[in-house]
């Protein structure tokens, strides 16, 4: 089963949808993160949980 690491990103109320999309796109492109969960709160803020797979490299034994 793959292992993942997670990061929570808080997007405040005043951030537009376009700016939030750009922020998450940058995380996805340059950090190899993908969307795990998005929560929209009643005050208009968003809490986003991103995940990426942990790749373990085995030591060569030759």
N, C-alpha and C positions, 0 to 999 in steps of 0.2 A: 504494500500500500504506500502510495507516495506521501511524503511529508511536505508540509507547507509552512511558510512563515507568514505572519499577518501584520498589517499596519493599519491603524485607524486614522482617518483624515477627517477633520472637522471643517465644514464649509459654513461660514457664518451667513446670517440672513441677508446681508446687503450684497452678496456676490450674485451676479447674474447667472443665468443658466449657461450662457455662452462661455463665461469665464470659468465656471465650474467644469464644463465639458473640456475646455482647454487644459485645465489643471490635471484632470484625470487622464486625458490623452497623453500628456507628457509623462506621467507616471507609468502608463502602459508601454509607451514606446521606448523610453530610456531606462526604465527600471525593471521592465519585464513583469509588471504587476498586472493582475486581472481582477475584475470586480467580483467580490464575494457577497457583499450585502450592502444595501443602501437603505437608510432610515431617514424619512422626512418628518421633522418634528413640528408641533403645532405653532411654534414661533417662527417657522420658515427656514430654520437652519437645517443642514443635512449632515448626517454622520455616515461616512463611507468606510467600509472595511474592504481592503485590498489584500489579495493573497498572491504568493508566487511559490513555485515548487522549489524545494531544496534539492539540489543535485549533489550527491555524495560521490566523490572521486576516490576510487580505490587505488592504493599504492601499487605500482608495478613491481613485480618480484622476479625480475630476470637477471 
